Amino acid sequence: MPSLRLGDLAPDFEQASSDGPIRFHQWLGDSWGVLFSHPADFTPVCTTELGKTAKLSEDFAQRNVKAIALPIDPVESHLRWIEDINQTQGTEVRFPIIADADRKVSELYDLIHPNASATATVRSLFIIDPAKKIRLIITYPASTGRNFDEILRVIDSLQLTDSNSVATPANWKDGDDVVILPSIQDPEVLKQKFPQGFDAVRPYLRYTSLPKRAA
């Protein structure tokens, strides 16, 4: 199967999980989704990542985001692993962990990379919007844990830029200035969209401020 790309429809699937059967698109509903894969249960880096995801449950909920994890092991293993995660990370996992012993979902999302491992999935993360389109793909090496501040930052950027004619500059964080899209040049349109004004450093580089995301 060819690799998935940004803008592609996220493949739908029906699979068992730690929360019971999951039909992915139906489960997402009108929410954003973060689908992240793991090589296996009871691995150290992944244990910390699932613990961090659980601790950020309110942050995800504020952004209308559902999290779902994808290791290749069966449900029985996931349930034992969740106990370990809760105990070692001081949290409570409340999001589903997909069972993928048959590699069905891993193959749909192109997560078996033979040059890395012929059997274990790579550690990829997909941000999926309410239209079920893939908006971000990040693949990490097995030795490096994910940066969840960056994941939340990207979600904030995607949601902000979807509803405004702006883009977010390097190292942008919620509340920082944004840049106006170069395609908007009509003075009346600029006045309508940006009544707060803007700073034109160059004709193509115009900074403006937008309200910070409501908590």
Disulfide bonds with the S-S distance in Angstrom:
none
